[in-house]
Amino acid sequence: MQIVVPPIIDLEASGFGSGSYPIEIGYALEDRVVHSCLVKPAERWTHWSEEAESMHGISREMLQQEGRSIREVAMFLNDQLRGKTLYSDAWSYDSSWLGRLFDEAELVQRFRLETINRLLTPEQMEAWHNTKKSLWNEMAIDRHRAANDVRVLQETYLRVSSRN
């Protein structure tokens, strides 16, 4: 039996506290093709954590040069993800940051976000962290970039789902 991989979304942000906002969004649907983009912050989005930057390696300058406008990102996500449910392993953060993006864009989000835990048994949830950790070592890719995180999350799902 082949396991179907769920659509996964991951966001990187300017920090973790109040006032933080999305700076990179990555997702992969069931076909496992990964899409990601940087988000150019709104002028009033000023919160910035040096600690977060050291984790994801995305600078404010990079966002200004390579980021897409908030409205453009929100419209693109709605176009690509309309009617779908995507899963996150950090639902509370990711849903908050997506909400901030769509509020700023003055658009209604046309897709849903759910926690990946809804798809897992208690045994699979127990195996999640260690499986993901071993995959980071095995795949040898940079952590805390949305595209890479999505790849690892989908592979983690496949591995823990194959457990009985």
PyMOL commands that set and color helices and strands:
alter all, ss='L'
color gray80, all
select helices_A, chain A and resi 50-56+60-66+70-81+91-105+116-119+122-139+146-161
alter helices_A, ss='H'
color red, helices_A
select strands_A, chain A and resi 8-13+22-28+34-38+85-88+112-115
alter strands_A, ss='S'
color yellow, strands_A
deselect
rebuild
show_as cartoon
